[in-house]
Amino acid sequence: MEFDEMKKIWDAQNSQPFYEIDEKALRNIQLKMNTVLRATSVSEWLLILINLGAGIILLGLHPFKSGANIFLYLEAAWMFGIVVYLLVCRDRRIKASRRFDRSIHGDLDHWISLAGYQMRISQIVRWNFLPLGAIMILSGWEAGKLARVGIVILVSFSVAFYVTSKGYQVNKRRKRKLQVLKEKLDTGI
């Protein structure tokens, strides 16, 4: 006997559905998944645009001329390198998303993977402060403006480090919530 036939007989005899899907829970899962996907895409593009814009500004403010501060060019090259790295990571993430099946389990695995990816990007951004800060300090030192550059670096990097650590914590909680949801789905609770 086919499942549909069994369902029709059950429904006719009991006036109750043979099975139910908790549509509210399913909608909750879909909302969480869409939140993770949207946050990932927005954060990638923001990081790409910020680094690209900063690199262009550095090159635009200090056009190539003799006696120019070499560290400014090094800083712009580093930022362009970060843009390339982020574009490669984005491309890999999009290609990897195709390996997940389109079931509830597959979608949850996909979004848990995305949350982990966001955590890695947050960590990379945080560790990126070290080489960028070093290049900026060397640039300020060469220009004879080490005190002013040092204060700007300290304030801006402190704020950025705080923001990225908050973002990391949000992604960590989001990933854990999705993992708990997956465990509940796996155990049938």
C-alpha positions in Angstrom: 0.0 0.0 0.0 1.3 3.4 -0.9 1.9 6.1 1.7 -0.7 8.4 0.2 -3.3 5.6 0.3 -2.5 5.0 4.0 -2.8 8.7 4.7 -6.2 8.9 3.1 -7.5 5.9 5.0 -6.2 7.3 8.3 -7.6 10.7 7.6 -11.0 9.3 6.8 -11.2 7.1 9.9 -9.8 9.5 12.5 -10.5 12.9 11.2 -6.9 13.7 12.1 -4.0 14.2 9.9 -1.7 11.2 9.6 1.4 13.3 10.1 1.9 17.0 10.8 4.7 19.3 10.0 5.4 21.9 12.6 5.2 24.8 10.2 6.1 27.4 12.9 9.3 25.4 13.7 10.1 25.0 10.0 9.6 28.8 9.4 11.9 29.5 12.4 14.6 27.3 10.8 14.3 29.1 7.5 14.5 32.5 9.1 17.6 31.6 11.0 19.1 30.2 7.8 18.3 33.3 5.8 19.8 35.5 8.6 23.1 33.7 8.4 23.2 33.8 4.6 22.4 37.5 4.5 24.9 38.4 7.3 27.6 36.4 5.5 27.0 38.1 2.2 26.8 41.6 3.7 30.0 41.1 5.8 31.9 39.8 2.8 31.0 42.7 0.6 31.6 45.3 3.3 35.1 43.9 3.9 35.8 43.8 0.2 34.6 47.4 -0.4 36.3 48.8 2.7 39.7 47.3 1.8 39.3 48.2 -1.9 38.3 51.7 -1.1 41.1 52.2 1.5 43.7 50.9 -1.0 42.4 53.2 -3.7 42.4 56.2 -1.4 46.0 55.4 -0.3 47.2 55.3 -3.9 45.0 58.3 -4.8 46.3 60.5 -2.0 49.9 59.7 -2.6 50.4 59.3 -6.3 53.6 57.6 -7.4 56.5 60.0 -7.1 60.1 59.9 -6.1 60.7 60.1 -2.4 57.2 58.9 -1.5 56.6 56.8 1.6 57.1 53.2 0.4 55.0 51.9 3.4 51.9 53.6 2.0 52.3 51.6 -1.2 52.9 48.5 0.9 49.8 49.1 2.9 47.7 49.6 -0.3 49.1 46.4 -1.8 48.3 44.5 1.5 44.7 45.8 1.3 44.3 44.8 -2.4 45.7 41.4 -1.4 43.0 41.1 1.3 40.4 41.9 -1.3 41.7 39.1 -3.6 41.7 36.7 -0.6 38.1 37.6 0.3 36.9 37.2 -3.2 38.6 33.8 -3.4 37.0 32.8 0.0 33.6 34.0 -1.2 33.9 32.0 -4.5 34.9 28.9 -2.5 32.0 29.4 -0.1 29.5 29.7 -2.9 30.9 26.6 -4.7 30.8 24.6 -1.4 27.2 25.6 -0.8 26.3 23.4 -3.8 27.4 20.2 -2.0 24.6 20.4 0.6 21.3 18.7 -0.3 18.1 20.6 -0.2 16.5 19.0 2.8 16.1 20.3 6.4 19.2 18.4 7.4 21.2 19.6 4.4 20.1 23.2 4.9 21.0 23.1 8.6 24.4 21.7 7.7 24.8 24.4 5.1 24.0 27.2 7.5 26.1 25.7 10.3 28.9 25.8 7.8 28.2 29.4 6.9 28.2 30.4 10.6 31.6 28.7 10.9 32.8 30.5 7.8 31.8 33.8 9.3 33.6 33.0 12.5 36.8 32.3 10.4 36.4 35.6 8.5 36.0 37.5 11.8 39.2 35.9 13.1 41.1 36.7 9.9 40.0 40.3 10.1 41.2 40.5 13.7 44.6 39.0 12.9 44.8 41.3 9.9 45.2 44.2 12.3 48.7 43.1 13.3 50.4 43.5 9.8 48.3 46.5 9.0 49.1 48.2 12.2 52.8 47.4 11.8 52.8 48.8 8.3 51.0 52.0 9.5 53.5 52.5 12.3 56.4 52.1 9.9 54.7 54.6 7.6 54.2 57.1 10.4 57.8 56.6 11.6 59.2 57.2 8.1 57.0 60.3 7.7 58.1 61.6 11.1 54.5 61.5 12.4 54.7 58.5 14.6 52.9 60.0 17.6 49.9 61.1 15.6 49.7 57.9 13.6 50.1 55.8 16.7 47.1 57.5 18.4 44.9 57.0 15.3 46.0 53.4 15.0 45.4 52.7 18.7 41.9 54.3 18.7 40.7 52.9 15.3 42.1 49.4 15.9 40.7 49.2 19.4 37.2 50.1 18.1 37.6 47.7 15.2 38.9 44.9 17.4 35.9 45.4 19.7 33.4 45.3 16.9 34.9 42.2 15.3 35.0 40.4 18.7 31.3 41.2 19.1 30.7 39.9 15.6 32.6 36.7 16.4 30.5 36.1 19.5 27.3 36.7 17.6 28.3 34.1 15.0 29.5 31.7 17.7 26.0 31.9 19.4 24.2 31.6 16.0 26.3 28.5 15.1 25.6 26.9 18.5 21.8 27.6 18.2 21.8 26.0 14.7 23.8 23.0 16.1 21.2 22.6 18.9 18.4 22.8 16.4 20.1 20.1 14.3 20.6 17.9 17.3 16.9 18.2 18.2 16.0 17.3 14.6 18.4 14.3 14.6 17.1 13.0 17.9 13.5 13.7 17.1 12.8 15.8 20.1 
